[in-house]
Amino acid sequence: MSTITQWLGSGADVEARRRMLLGLGSFLLPLLVWCLVSYVPFVWHPKMYVTAPGGVDFFQVGMLVDKPMFREEVADMQKAHQPLPEGYAANPIYLPAPGAVAEAFYNGFVNPPQTSDVPSMPASLWHSIQVIFWGFLISSLIGVPLGILSGTYSAVGRLNEPFVEFFRYLPAPAFGALAVAVLGIYDGPKIAIIVIGTLFQQVLIIANTTRKLEVTIIEAARTLGTKRLGLLTRVVVPGILPDLYRDQRILLGWAWTYLIVAELIGTSSGITWFITQQARYQHFDNVYAAIMTIGIIGFGTDLVLGRLGRRLFPWDSSQDRR
Amino acid sequence: MNLSESALPGYRHQSEAVRARFERIRAREVILEVRGLGKHYRSPQGETEALRGIDFSVHRREFVCVIGPSGCGKSTLIRILAGLDHHTEGEALLDGKPIKGPGQDRGMVFQGYSLFPWLTVKKNVMFGPQMNGHARDDAERDALMWLELVGLEKFADAYPHQLSGGMRQRVAIARALVNQPRILLMDEPFGALDAQSRAKMQSHLIDIWKNIDITVLFITHDLDEAIYLADRILVLKAHPGEVQEVIEVPVPRPRTPGQFSSPEFLATKARLEQLIHPAAEPESDDEQKVKPHLIRLTDVHDNVE
């Protein structure tokens, strides 16, 4: 049903199977690049992993040294007739191979660490999801009704939208210190940051969506005898529901982007704490695994919500546009 | 047979049967009465007078068409009657009571269908009765009856987007009629349809009108449509919108598409054309600015005509 791709050609006759293959390809392509960089020794690999220090006194087994420096030391040792250092080409520590990340991902969920000082990935994630849930719920409880009312009654809109428009430009993280002062150091300020980051956009977007409802639909309802409150509950709300649902999906994505900043406020917690801790120990495979889990959860939720949307709104043909 | 202009009977000439019919219509009570209706509104270009001194009345079960050039305010007129717009002068009375806001005593059919896309066909038709406090079961029974009347009972559970334009307009008509309004207001309802479905819908509308107690006020810009459907045609002129003439259509009933070339039909059409497209129609300023400048982009020998 997407007219634009139809006009631009190519997309018009793409049948479902081809579309799925292309979609899969969009994931496989970056993965392929990553594999190339990680597993083909002559692609990049700017470091040497030392397996035997030879005569070099500052080399240690397991050390990563720059390639030119390694070559220099080999030449020096040859000149001095000392045992040569040995090693193989490697990537910097911050770029683990896909295999290592996959292993970290698997271990993160199957064998989480038992000690209490190191956070486990599932527990961290669960904590993050709870923060998102509450943040988004509170924001929606205020933002959705306010947005709909602003879009329906121009007086309500004029009364709040200029302020909301202004507030939207204040970066949510800037309220971090204030939020801690008011709400303490635990989950309160984190939820507050997500609310501040989402709510103001939400009001404007939903007000706008509401305004786009066809006027003749409301007029038709009025000629059929619908009165004030009925117009809101029986015409405006069902009329915008599919678009509202789509807006909420996009806004949920925004809430996720605010999560990382929010979790750094007060005591670090959730997946952000997990990531910073693992980075501190240079366990970059865990860091990548955690970042990807966020992506998988976000993208997965959106996919599920998209499917659900098609089922909830069978009359709305734009729901199945992906 | 040569039907040149001079050979046509006057459009005011009515056969005995037609005259008797108009007598009968005039004997019926007045449903809608419009007296000195006018509308001013303020636009960025300044004060605009959309309608001025509109006078007419519609009798019960009469079919009145409103026709006029674009900008004559025919849509404004019907919107005022539907209660969606306010007039600034004069009065509009339905059954003797002034019109204030929309009400279920007037049904409206829009050009853009404006069905509720989230409701099935049946629930679209049930909407009116439910809004007016009828029980669900009653509303459903009425809706099914009206859907049968417009021939869409098989599509009761379909959504509007699954229907063709003509079918959607049938739903819109059923949705307006289920409230049992005194008058059905139709704002260019078939304007968006192709010629074939338009013709079908016109005869369908006549069938509906013949069989139920309903008065119709129908806006159109299509002269043939107006003559084919109407008992009387209200011809408006633009800037400001005023009644130019009220024509009693001399074409006898029952109407058939075969009458499109009958002398009465052609005489009426000639008169309407005279009223709506006067000999030298002055172009509006904007249109004068549009001057296509064609250059030859094909081989000079490659002619199509």
Interface residues (C-beta under 8 A of the other chain):
Chain A: E214 T216 I217 E219 A220 A221 R222 T223 L224 G225 T226 K227 G230 R234 V235 P238 G239 L241 P242 F313 P314 W315 D316 S317
Chain B: A82 G83 L84 G101 P102 G103 Q104 R106 G107 M108 F110 G112 S114 L115 F116 P117 W118 L119 F127 G128 M131 N132 Y159 P160 H161 A172 R175 A176 N179
